[in-house]
């Protein structure tokens, strides 16, 4: 990615590896999962992606200190932006 909104290589690799783990480790899935992160990156600025990813990870952690990540509407809106970008990526790539 040469554009100013480029996602870091390790983030792209992590996304593609996770996608392939969920969908099969075939060459076709490598192509589709790479397409998917490219589509997400074309829709969502990296800082928004990073915030949504952090919220998702923290909402999965048990405990009262992380309850805010599961219940705050503003944080849910950030995650919803990522989910919508992933839905669009699915239409483009799968």
URJO-V718800 format. One record per run of one state. SS is the DSSP state (hx for helix, st for strand, lp for the rest). FROM is the first residue (numbers start at 1). TO is the last residue. Records with the same first field share a line. If there is no record, write none. Layout:
SS->FROM-TO  FROM-TO
//
This chain:
lp->1-8  24-26  44-45  60-63  72-72  94-94
hx->9-23  27-43  46-59  64-71  73-93
//
